[in-house]
Amino acid sequence: MSTSIQIQAVLNGTINALKSVIPYEIQVSSPTITSDPYEQNEIGVLIGMVGDLRGRIIIDSTPDTFSAIGAGMYGMTLEGAMLESFTGEFGNMIAGNLCTFAAEKELDLDITPPTVMVGHTKLYGFQHAFKLPVTIDNIGNLIILLTIDTNE
Protein backbone atom coordinates (compact mmCIF):
# COMPACT_ATOMS: atom_id res chain seq x y z
CA MET A 1 0.00 0.00 0.00
CA SER A 2 1.48 3.36 -1.00
CA THR A 3 2.14 6.06 1.59
CA SER A 4 -0.47 8.36 0.01
CA ILE A 5 -3.14 5.65 0.34
CA GLN A 6 -2.06 5.04 3.95
CA ILE A 7 -2.31 8.77 4.72
CA GLN A 8 -5.74 8.96 3.10
CA ALA A 9 -6.88 6.00 5.21
CA VAL A 10 -5.61 7.70 8.39
CA LEU A 11 -7.33 10.99 7.49
CA ASN A 12 -10.60 9.20 6.70
CA GLY A 13 -10.25 7.12 9.87
CA THR A 14 -9.71 10.25 11.95
CA ILE A 15 -12.86 11.87 10.53
CA ASN A 16 -14.80 8.66 11.14
CA ALA A 17 -13.49 8.49 14.73
CA LEU A 18 -14.44 12.12 15.42
CA LYS A 19 -17.98 11.50 14.17
CA SER A 20 -18.23 8.33 16.28
CA VAL A 21 -16.89 9.80 19.54
CA ILE A 22 -18.17 13.40 19.60
CA PRO A 23 -21.87 13.54 20.53
CA TYR A 24 -22.51 16.66 18.42
CA GLU A 25 -22.74 17.50 14.73
CA ILE A 26 -19.33 18.29 13.28
CA GLN A 27 -18.07 19.87 10.09
CA VAL A 28 -14.63 18.89 8.84
CA SER A 29 -12.83 21.25 6.49
CA SER A 30 -10.46 20.06 3.79
CA PRO A 31 -7.00 19.16 5.09
CA THR A 32 -4.04 21.38 4.27
CA ILE A 33 -0.37 20.45 4.21
CA THR A 34 2.07 22.41 6.34
CA SER A 35 5.77 22.18 7.12
CA ASP A 36 5.80 25.13 9.51
CA PRO A 37 6.19 24.55 13.23
CA TYR A 38 2.77 24.24 14.85
CA GLU A 39 1.91 26.43 17.82
CA GLN A 40 -0.60 25.19 20.36
CA ASN A 41 -1.86 27.91 22.66
CA GLU A 42 -4.07 26.31 25.31
CA ILE A 43 -4.54 22.53 25.61
CA GLY A 44 -4.04 19.53 23.39
CA VAL A 45 -3.12 15.88 23.28
CA LEU A 46 -0.39 14.14 21.30
CA ILE A 47 -0.53 10.44 20.45
CA GLY A 48 2.18 8.62 18.54
CA MET A 49 1.41 6.17 15.75
CA VAL A 50 3.60 3.19 14.94
CA GLY A 51 3.23 0.33 12.49
CA ASP A 52 2.76 0.59 8.74
CA LEU A 53 2.75 4.39 9.10
CA ARG A 54 4.72 6.31 11.72
CA GLY A 55 3.84 9.74 12.98
CA ARG A 56 1.78 11.65 15.52
CA ILE A 57 -1.78 12.81 15.95
CA ILE A 58 -2.19 16.10 17.79
CA ILE A 59 -5.66 17.27 18.83
CA ASP A 60 -5.61 20.94 19.77
CA SER A 61 -8.36 23.16 21.14
CA THR A 62 -9.38 25.25 24.14
CA PRO A 63 -10.29 24.14 27.66
CA ASP A 64 -13.88 25.35 27.03
CA THR A 65 -14.23 23.18 23.92
CA PHE A 66 -12.81 20.05 25.57
CA SER A 67 -15.00 20.71 28.64
CA ALA A 68 -18.13 21.04 26.48
CA ILE A 69 -17.30 17.78 24.67
CA GLY A 70 -16.85 16.10 28.05
CA ALA A 71 -20.14 17.54 29.30
CA GLY A 72 -21.90 16.15 26.22
CA MET A 73 -20.35 12.72 26.78
CA TYR A 74 -20.59 12.47 30.57
CA GLY A 75 -23.24 15.00 31.59
CA MET A 76 -20.95 17.09 33.77
CA THR A 77 -18.62 20.05 33.36
CA LEU A 78 -14.94 19.15 33.55
CA GLU A 79 -12.19 21.46 34.75
CA GLY A 80 -8.69 21.37 36.20
CA ALA A 81 -7.09 17.95 36.55
CA MET A 82 -10.30 16.21 35.45
CA LEU A 83 -10.30 18.23 32.21
CA GLU A 84 -6.65 17.39 31.55
CA SER A 85 -7.32 13.70 32.20
CA PHE A 86 -10.37 13.79 29.91
CA THR A 87 -8.32 15.46 27.16
CA GLY A 88 -5.86 12.55 27.21
CA GLU A 89 -8.68 10.00 27.26
CA PHE A 90 -10.46 11.81 24.40
CA GLY A 91 -7.25 11.49 22.37
CA ASN A 92 -7.14 7.78 23.23
CA MET A 93 -10.74 7.33 22.07
CA ILE A 94 -10.07 9.07 18.74
CA ALA A 95 -6.79 7.21 18.12
CA GLY A 96 -8.29 3.85 19.18
CA ASN A 97 -11.21 4.29 16.80
CA LEU A 98 -8.72 5.29 14.10
CA CYS A 99 -6.75 2.05 14.63
CA THR A 100 -9.93 -0.01 14.26
CA PHE A 101 -10.81 1.82 11.02
CA ALA A 102 -7.24 1.37 9.73
CA ALA A 103 -7.32 -2.37 10.44
CA GLU A 104 -10.46 -2.67 8.30
CA LYS A 105 -8.42 -1.08 5.49
CA GLU A 106 -5.57 -3.58 6.08
CA LEU A 107 -3.33 -0.91 7.61
CA ASP A 108 -1.50 -2.02 10.76
CA LEU A 109 -1.38 0.85 13.28
CA ASP A 110 -0.76 1.00 16.99
CA ILE A 111 -0.71 4.02 19.29
CA THR A 112 1.39 5.28 22.15
CA PRO A 113 -0.07 6.55 25.43
CA PRO A 114 -1.37 10.13 25.19
CA THR A 115 0.70 13.14 26.16
CA VAL A 116 -1.46 16.06 27.31
CA MET A 117 0.03 19.47 26.56
CA VAL A 118 -1.19 22.48 28.56
CA GLY A 119 -0.16 26.03 27.73
CA HIS A 120 1.83 27.41 24.85
CA THR A 121 3.72 24.67 23.01
CA LYS A 122 5.64 24.88 19.75
CA LEU A 123 5.83 21.61 17.84
CA TYR A 124 8.45 21.08 15.19
CA GLY A 125 10.69 18.31 13.93
CA PHE A 126 8.42 17.05 11.17
CA GLN A 127 8.90 17.42 7.43
CA HIS A 128 5.22 17.90 6.72
CA ALA A 129 1.89 17.54 8.42
CA PHE A 130 -1.76 17.48 7.50
CA LYS A 131 -3.88 20.03 9.31
CA LEU A 132 -7.56 19.10 9.61
CA PRO A 133 -9.84 21.87 10.98
CA VAL A 134 -13.01 20.66 12.72
CA THR A 135 -16.00 22.74 13.82
CA ILE A 136 -18.35 21.31 16.43
CA ASP A 137 -21.80 22.93 16.25
CA ASN A 138 -22.40 25.33 19.17
CA ILE A 139 -19.28 24.03 20.96
CA GLY A 140 -16.05 25.20 19.32
CA ASN A 141 -13.22 24.15 17.06
CA LEU A 142 -10.57 21.46 17.05
CA ILE A 143 -7.41 21.31 15.00
CA ILE A 144 -6.19 17.82 14.18
CA LEU A 145 -2.56 17.74 13.11
CA LEU A 146 -1.30 14.51 11.56
CA THR A 147 2.48 14.40 11.24
CA ILE A 148 4.04 11.68 9.14
CA ASP A 149 7.56 10.33 9.63
CA THR A 150 9.18 9.33 6.36
CA ASN A 151 12.17 7.06 5.82
CA GLU A 152 13.64 9.42 3.25
N, CA, C and O of each residue as an XYZ file, in Angstrom:
608
protein
N       0.857     -1.171      0.000
C       0.000      0.000      0.000
C       0.906      1.239      0.000
O       1.830      1.337      0.808
N       0.639      2.175     -0.904
C       1.479      3.364     -1.003
C       1.258      4.285      0.201
O       0.224      4.222      0.866
N       2.240      5.129      0.462
C       2.144      6.062      1.588
C       0.952      6.994      1.420
O       0.280      7.301      2.405
N       0.668      7.450      0.210
C      -0.466      8.361      0.012
C      -1.793      7.668      0.331
O      -2.700      8.297      0.876
N      -1.916      6.393      0.001
C      -3.139      5.645      0.336
C      -3.227      5.447      1.851
O      -4.312      5.529      2.426
N      -2.084      5.185      2.497
C      -2.065      5.045      3.949
C      -2.489      6.357      4.627
O      -3.282      6.346      5.568
N      -1.959      7.472      4.145
C      -2.309      8.774      4.720
C      -3.789      9.052      4.529
O      -4.452      9.532      5.448
N      -4.311      8.758      3.354
C      -5.744      8.961      3.096
C      -6.584      8.113      4.050
O      -7.604      8.577      4.561
N      -6.157      6.872      4.289
C      -6.880      5.996      5.215
C      -6.852      6.568      6.633
O      -7.855      6.505      7.344
N      -5.717      7.123      7.045
C      -5.612      7.705      8.390
C      -6.476      8.960      8.490
O      -7.149      9.161      9.500
N      -6.469      9.800      7.467
C      -7.327     10.993      7.489
C      -8.800     10.598      7.541
O      -9.559     11.143      8.343
N      -9.206      9.659      6.698
C     -10.599      9.201      6.699
C     -10.958      8.534      8.035
O     -12.059      8.720      8.552
N     -10.024      7.764      8.583
C     -10.252      7.118      9.868
C     -10.384      8.126     10.999
O     -11.171      7.924     11.924
N      -9.624      9.200     10.933
C      -9.709     10.250     11.950
C     -11.072     10.931     11.895
O     -11.694     11.169     12.931
N     -11.532     11.242     10.698
C     -12.858     11.865     10.534
C     -13.943     10.919     11.040
O     -14.855     11.339     11.752
N     -13.843      9.654     10.677
C     -14.799      8.655     11.137
C     -14.797      8.565     12.671
O     -15.857      8.494     13.293
N     -13.607      8.569     13.272
C     -13.487      8.492     14.733
C     -14.109      9.714     15.402
O     -14.808      9.580     16.406
N     -13.861     10.902     14.856
C     -14.441     12.119     15.421
C     -15.963     12.048     15.408
O     -16.619     12.395     16.390
N     -16.515     11.594     14.288
C     -17.976     11.497     14.169
C     -18.546     10.435     15.105
O     -19.680     10.563     15.568
N     -17.774      9.394     15.386
C     -18.227      8.334     16.285
C     -18.164      8.742     17.756
O     -19.041      8.377     18.539
N     -17.139      9.490     18.131
C     -16.887      9.798     19.536
C     -17.597     11.067     19.999
O     -18.140     11.094     21.103
N     -17.603     12.111     19.185
C     -18.170     13.399     19.596
C     -19.695     13.354     19.471
O     -20.219     13.048     18.400
N     -20.405     13.655     20.553
C     -21.871     13.538     20.532
C     -22.584     14.768     19.959
O     -23.711     15.069     20.351
N     -21.944     15.464     19.055
C     -22.514     16.656     18.422
C     -22.271     16.571     16.927
O     -21.450     15.779     16.466
N     -22.996     17.397     16.167
C     -22.740     17.496     14.727
C     -21.395     18.189     14.523
O     -21.075     19.166     15.201
N     -20.621     17.669     13.585
C     -19.335     18.289     13.277
C     -19.225     18.561     11.783
O     -19.827     17.874     10.957
N     -18.441     19.579     11.465
C     -18.069     19.865     10.086
C     -16.553     19.795     10.011
O     -15.847     20.403     10.816
N     -16.065     19.044      9.033
C     -14.634     18.885      8.842
C     -14.248     19.603      7.561
O     -14.787     19.313      6.493
N     -13.316     20.538      7.667
C     -12.829     21.253      6.489
C     -11.779     20.406      5.779
O     -11.266     19.436      6.337
N     -11.471     20.781      4.561
C     -10.457     20.057      3.795
C      -9.100     20.179      4.481
O      -8.760     21.237      5.009
N      -8.325     19.095      4.472
C      -6.997     19.162      5.086
C      -6.050     20.015      4.247
O      -6.174     20.101      3.025
N      -5.112     20.634      4.933
C      -4.044     21.376      4.267
C      -2.717     20.771      4.706
O      -2.623     20.155      5.768
N      -1.702     20.953      3.884
C      -0.366     20.448      4.212
C       0.471     21.614      4.720
O       0.448     22.704      4.148
N       1.206     21.375      5.793
C       2.073     22.410      6.341
C       3.419     21.797      6.707
O       3.506     20.618      7.049
N       4.451     22.604      6.633
C       5.769     22.183      7.118
C       6.254     23.145      8.197
O       7.335     22.968      8.758
N       5.448     24.160      8.483
C       5.800     25.134      9.513
C       5.653     24.517     10.898
O       4.832     23.620     11.094
N       6.441     24.988     11.859
C       6.188     24.547     13.232
C       4.750     24.880     13.621
O       4.203     25.895     13.190
N       4.149     24.026     14.431
C       2.770     24.236     14.853
C       2.772     24.786     16.273
O       3.464     24.267     17.149
N       1.994     25.837     16.492
C       1.915     26.433     17.822
C       0.558     26.156     18.444
O      -0.483     26.569     17.933
N       0.600     25.447     19.559
C      -0.600     25.189     20.356
C      -0.629     26.240     21.454
O       0.396     26.521     22.075
N      -1.791     26.818     21.694
C      -1.859     27.912     22.659
C      -2.484     27.556     23.999
O      -2.167     28.197     25.001
N      -3.376     26.541     24.054
C      -4.070     26.309     25.312
C      -3.960     24.880     25.823
O      -3.295     24.644     26.831
N      -4.593     23.922     25.156
C      -4.543     22.529     25.613
C      -4.675     21.607     24.411
O      -5.404     21.896     23.461
N      -3.964     20.503     24.471
C      -4.036     19.527     23.388
C      -3.514     18.189     23.860
O      -3.040     18.045     24.987
N      -3.609     17.222     22.979
C      -3.118     15.883     23.278
C      -2.352     15.360     22.068
O      -2.768     15.544     20.924
N      -1.239     14.711     22.338
C      -0.389     14.139     21.296
C      -0.357     12.631     21.500
O      -0.133     12.148     22.610
N      -0.584     11.897     20.419
C      -0.528     10.438     20.453
C       0.334      9.975     19.288
O       0.103     10.365     18.144
N       1.315      9.152     19.577
C       2.183      8.622     18.539
C       1.522      7.456     17.822
O       0.727      6.715     18.401
N       1.866      7.311     16.557
C       1.409      6.173     15.751
C       2.629      5.384     15.307
O       3.628      5.956     14.872
N       2.540      4.073     15.420
C       3.598      3.189     14.942
C       2.951      2.075     14.135
O       1.751      1.827     14.246
N       3.744      1.418     13.338
C       3.231      0.334     12.494
C       3.545      0.625     11.044
O       4.644      1.070     10.710
N       2.561      0.366     10.172
C       2.762      0.593      8.743
C       3.044      2.061      8.430
O       3.710      2.374      7.443
N       2.543      2.946      9.261
C       2.748      4.394      9.102
C       3.178      4.928     10.458
O       2.574      4.610     11.482
N       4.222      5.739     10.457
C       4.721      6.306     11.717
C       4.483      7.805     11.719
O       4.678      8.482     10.710
N       4.060      8.308     12.862
C       3.836      9.737     12.981
C       3.161     10.059     14.293
O       3.265      9.304     15.259
N       2.467     11.185     14.325
C       1.781     11.645     15.516
C       0.443     12.259     15.146
O       0.276     12.835     14.071
N      -0.499     12.123     16.058
C      -1.783     12.808     15.947
C      -1.828     13.803     17.096
O      -1.671     13.423     18.256
N      -2.040     15.066     16.779
C      -2.189     16.100     17.787
C      -3.606     16.647     17.669
O      -4.038     17.034     16.584
N      -4.328     16.679     18.788
C      -5.663     17.267     18.826
C      -5.549     18.506     19.698
O      -5.218     18.415     20.880
N      -5.820     19.655     19.116
C      -5.605     20.943     19.774
C      -6.918     21.705     19.856
O      -7.690     21.731     18.897
N      -7.170     22.327     21.006
C      -8.355     23.164     21.145
C      -8.218     24.044     22.377
O      -7.112     24.370     22.808
N      -9.357     24.419     22.932
C      -9.383     25.252     24.139
C      -9.959     24.430     25.292
O     -10.656     23.443     25.060
N      -9.676     24.828     26.524
C     -10.294     24.144     27.658
C     -11.827     24.153     27.574
O     -12.468     23.156     27.907
N     -12.417     25.273     27.129
C     -13.878     25.351     27.029
C     -14.430     24.326     26.042
O     -15.464     23.710     26.304
N     -13.759     24.140     24.923
C     -14.231     23.177     23.923
C     -14.116     21.752     24.447
O     -15.066     20.977     24.338
N     -12.960     21.392     25.017
C     -12.815     20.048     25.569
C     -13.811     19.820     26.712
O     -14.365     18.728     26.840
N     -14.041     20.842     27.539
C     -14.996     20.712     28.643
C     -16.411     20.482     28.117
O     -17.151     19.664     28.663
N     -16.787     21.198     27.065
C     -18.126     21.040     26.484
C     -18.287     19.657     25.856
O     -19.358     19.059     25.958
N     -17.247     19.140     25.213
C     -17.301     17.783     24.665
C     -17.494     16.796     25.816
O     -18.325     15.891     25.731
N     -16.728     16.972     26.884
C     -16.852     16.101     28.055
C     -18.234     16.170     28.673
O     -18.791     15.151     29.081
N     -18.793     17.384     28.742
C     -20.142     17.540     29.299
C     -21.163     16.811     28.441
O     -22.101     16.210     28.964
N     -20.982     16.860     27.115
C     -21.896     16.153     26.219
C     -21.777     14.646     26.344
O     -22.757     13.927     26.147
N     -20.578     14.156     26.673
C     -20.353     12.719     26.777
C     -20.712     12.177     28.158
O     -21.216     11.060     28.274
N     -20.452     12.966     29.209
C     -20.592     12.466     30.573
C     -21.620     13.215     31.419
O     -21.893     12.822     32.554
N     -22.192     14.291     30.874
C     -23.242     15.002     31.595
C     -22.756     15.892     32.716
O     -23.545     16.309     33.565
N     -21.459     16.192     32.732
C     -20.949     17.087     33.765
C     -19.816     17.945     33.219
O     -19.082     17.526     32.324
N     -19.682     19.141     33.762
C     -18.619     20.050     33.359
C     -17.293     19.558     33.935
O     -17.218     19.166     35.100
N     -16.270     19.583     33.120
C     -14.942     19.146     33.547
C     -14.014     20.347     33.613
O     -14.050     21.219     32.745
N     -13.184     20.387     34.646
C     -12.194     21.458     34.754
C     -10.984     20.948     35.522
O     -11.024     19.887     36.145
N      -9.913     21.723     35.463
C      -8.695     21.374     36.195
C      -8.121     20.034     35.783
O      -8.037     19.709     34.599
N      -7.719     19.249     36.803
C      -7.086     17.953     36.549
C      -8.033     16.991     35.829
O      -7.597     16.184     35.008
N      -9.329     17.078     36.139
C     -10.304     16.206     35.446
C     -10.354     16.532     33.958
O     -10.450     15.627     33.129
N     -10.288     17.820     33.612
C     -10.300     18.228     32.209
C      -9.044     17.733     31.502
O      -9.119     17.240     30.376
N      -7.899     17.860     32.148
C      -6.649     17.392     31.547
C      -6.685     15.878     31.341
O      -6.253     15.381     30.301
N      -7.195     15.152     32.323
C      -7.322     13.704     32.196
C      -8.284     13.346     31.062
O      -8.004     12.449     30.266
N      -9.411     14.046     30.991
C     -10.369     13.791     29.911
C      -9.741     14.060     28.548
O      -9.972     13.305     27.603
N      -8.950     15.126     28.433
C      -8.319     15.465     27.155
C      -7.443     14.311     26.681
O      -7.467     13.967     25.499
N      -6.677     13.715     27.574
C      -5.864     12.553     27.212
C      -6.726     11.366     26.808
O      -6.432     10.678     25.830
N      -7.792     11.129     27.567
C      -8.678     10.000     27.256
C      -9.426     10.237     25.939
O      -9.646      9.298     25.173
N      -9.812     11.477     25.678
C     -10.458     11.814     24.404
C      -9.513     11.475     23.244
O      -9.931     10.895     22.243
N      -8.239     11.842     23.393
C      -7.253     11.489     22.371
C      -7.148      9.991     22.188
O      -7.056      9.503     21.062
N      -7.162      9.251     23.300
C      -7.140      7.782     23.231
C      -8.344      7.236     22.476
O      -8.208      6.321     21.664
N      -9.529      7.799     22.743
C     -10.744      7.329     22.068
C     -10.656      7.564     20.564
O     -11.005      6.689     19.771
N     -10.189      8.752     20.174
C     -10.069      9.069     18.745
C      -9.042      8.140     18.095
O      -9.319      7.537     17.058
N      -7.857      8.023     18.704
C      -6.793      7.205     18.123
C      -7.170      5.722     18.110
O      -6.846      5.012     17.158
N      -7.848      5.250     19.153
C      -8.287      3.854     19.185
C      -9.288      3.546     18.083
O      -9.193      2.516     17.416
N     -10.247      4.445     17.897
C     -11.206      4.289     16.799
C     -10.496      4.326     15.450
O     -10.846      3.578     14.537
N      -9.500      5.200     15.329
C      -8.722      5.288     14.096
C      -8.029      3.959     13.806
O      -8.032      3.500     12.663
N      -7.435      3.333     14.826
C      -6.751      2.051     14.629
C      -7.714      0.969     14.150
O      -7.361      0.154     13.297
N      -8.925      0.961     14.694
C      -9.929     -0.009     14.261
C     -10.288      0.212     12.795
O     -10.365     -0.741     12.021
N     -10.506      1.472     12.415
C     -10.814      1.816     11.023
C      -9.653      1.396     10.116
O      -9.871      0.811      9.055
N      -8.419      1.698     10.539
C      -7.244      1.366      9.727
C      -7.130     -0.146      9.520
O      -6.794     -0.601      8.427
N      -7.404     -0.908     10.554
C      -7.323     -2.374     10.440
C      -8.303     -2.898      9.398
O      -7.999     -3.848      8.676
N      -9.483     -2.277      9.318
C     -10.461     -2.669      8.302
C      -9.959     -2.377      6.893
O     -10.406     -2.991      5.924
N      -9.023     -1.432      6.788
C      -8.417     -1.082      5.495
C      -7.074     -1.787      5.292
O      -6.305     -1.434      4.398
N      -6.802     -2.798      6.142
C      -5.570     -3.581      6.083
C      -4.320     -2.745      6.314
O      -3.275     -2.980      5.708
N      -4.448     -1.766      7.201
C      -3.333     -0.914      7.606
C      -3.068     -1.204      9.075
O      -3.948     -1.019      9.915
N      -1.855     -1.658      9.388
C      -1.495     -2.016     10.756
C      -0.985     -0.782     11.492
O       0.092     -0.272     11.184
N      -1.760     -0.303     12.466
C      -1.375      0.853     13.276
C      -1.516      0.516     14.745
O      -2.411     -0.231     15.141
N      -0.636      1.066     15.541
C      -0.764      0.997     16.989
C      -0.470      2.404     17.503
O       0.106      3.227     16.791
N      -0.869      2.668     18.740
C      -0.712      4.018     19.286
C       0.081      3.979     20.584
O       0.140      2.961     21.274
N       0.681      5.106     20.890
C       1.393      5.277     22.152
C       0.442      5.914     23.165
O      -0.594      6.456     22.778
N       0.775      5.857     24.445
C      -0.066      6.552     25.433
C      -0.117      8.055     25.128
O       0.825      8.609     24.563
N      -1.218      8.706     25.502
C      -1.370     10.128     25.189
C      -0.460     11.014     26.046
O      -0.176     10.712     27.205
N      -0.021     12.100     25.444
C       0.700     13.144     26.160
C      -0.164     14.391     26.101
O      -0.400     14.931     25.020
N      -0.638     14.857     27.254
C      -1.462     16.058     27.314
C      -0.529     17.258     27.411
O       0.404     17.264     28.213
N      -0.784     18.263     26.598
C       0.031     19.475     26.563
C      -0.845     20.653     26.995
O      -1.877     20.923     26.379
N      -0.432     21.351     28.050
C      -1.194     22.485     28.562
C      -0.324     23.728     28.445
O       0.842     23.723     28.839
N      -0.902     24.790     27.900
C      -0.161     26.034     27.731
C       0.401     26.151     26.331
O       0.069     25.371     25.439
N       1.249     27.132     26.159
C       1.834     27.407     24.847
C       2.926     26.386     24.544
O       3.885     26.239     25.302
N       2.767     25.691     23.435
C       3.724     24.673     23.012
C       4.002     24.851     21.528
O       3.079     25.033     20.735
N       5.264     24.799     21.158
C       5.644     24.880     19.750
C       6.142     23.507     19.332
O       7.099     22.978     19.897
N       5.473     22.937     18.329
C       5.826     21.605     17.844
C       6.551     21.720     16.514
O       6.059     22.346     15.575
N       7.722     21.110     16.445
C       8.453     21.082     15.186
C       9.229     19.783     15.135
O       9.166     18.987     16.072
N       9.957     19.557     14.063
C      10.691     18.311     13.931
C      10.015     17.353     12.966
O      10.340     16.166     12.927
N       9.071     17.874     12.184
C       8.417     17.049     11.174
C       8.623     17.705      9.824
O       8.703     18.930      9.726
N       8.710     16.881      8.773
C       8.900     17.425      7.434
C       7.619     18.043      6.901
O       7.636     19.123      6.310
N       6.511     17.350      7.114
C       5.223     17.897      6.716
C       4.127     17.286      7.569
O       4.279     16.213      8.152
N       3.026     18.003      7.620
C       1.894     17.545      8.421
C       0.613     17.917      7.703
O       0.578     18.832      6.881
N      -0.430     17.190      8.032
C      -1.757     17.475      7.499
C      -2.566     18.107      8.617
O      -2.698     17.547      9.706
N      -3.103     19.279      8.328
C      -3.880     20.034      9.305
C      -5.354     19.913      8.933
O      -5.759     20.284      7.831
N      -6.148     19.390      9.860
C      -7.558     19.103      9.613
C      -8.406     19.933     10.582
O      -8.535     19.570     11.752
N      -8.990     21.054     10.104
C      -9.842     21.870     10.981
C     -11.232     21.250     11.144
O     -11.842     20.796     10.176
N     -11.720     21.242     12.390
C     -13.014     20.656     12.718
C     -13.832     21.682     13.495
O     -13.336     22.288     14.444
N     -15.080     21.873     13.091
C     -16.003     22.744     13.818
C     -17.090     21.870     14.427
O     -17.716     21.064     13.738
N     -17.304     22.040     15.720
C     -18.348     21.306     16.434
C     -19.472     22.299     16.697
O     -19.272     23.306     17.376
N     -20.662     22.011     16.153
C     -21.795     22.932     16.255
C     -22.040     23.386     17.689
O     -22.176     22.565     18.596
N     -22.095     24.692     17.882
C     -22.398     25.330     19.168
C     -21.422     24.983     20.287
O     -21.721     25.215     21.458
N     -20.263     24.433     19.946
C     -19.281     24.032     20.958
C     -17.952     24.757     20.751
O     -17.479     25.454     21.649
N     -17.353     24.598     19.580
C     -16.049     25.203     19.325
C     -15.329     24.479     18.202
O     -15.937     23.748     17.421
N     -14.038     24.694     18.138
C     -13.218     24.154     17.062
C     -12.109     23.267     17.605
O     -11.613     23.463     18.714
N     -11.740     22.298     16.801
C     -10.574     21.459     17.055
C      -9.653     21.586     15.854
O     -10.113     21.783     14.729
N      -8.376     21.477     16.089
C      -7.412     21.312     15.003
C      -6.785     19.941     15.201
O      -6.254     19.638     16.269
N      -6.852     19.127     14.174
C      -6.187     17.824     14.185
C      -4.954     17.980     13.306
O      -5.057     18.365     12.141
N      -3.802     17.684     13.865
C      -2.557     17.742     13.111
C      -2.019     16.324     13.018
O      -1.777     15.680     14.038
N      -1.833     15.842     11.807
C      -1.303     14.512     11.562
C       0.091     14.668     10.959
O       0.236     15.075      9.807
N       1.122     14.337     11.758
C       2.484     14.403     11.236
C       2.879     13.017     10.782
O       2.511     12.022     11.406
N       3.621     12.951      9.705
C       4.041     11.679      9.138
C       5.567     11.631      9.134
O       6.224     12.551      8.645
N       6.123     10.553      9.682
C       7.565     10.334      9.627
C       7.855      9.550      8.357
O       7.227      8.525      8.092
N       8.806     10.037      7.579
C       9.184      9.332      6.361
C      10.569      8.738      6.533
O      11.359      9.204      7.355
N      10.853      7.723      5.767
C      12.172      7.058      5.823
C      13.165      7.694      4.871
O      14.269      7.182      4.688
N      12.780      8.804      4.266
C      13.644      9.419      3.250
C      14.752     10.213      3.895
O      15.577     10.801      3.196
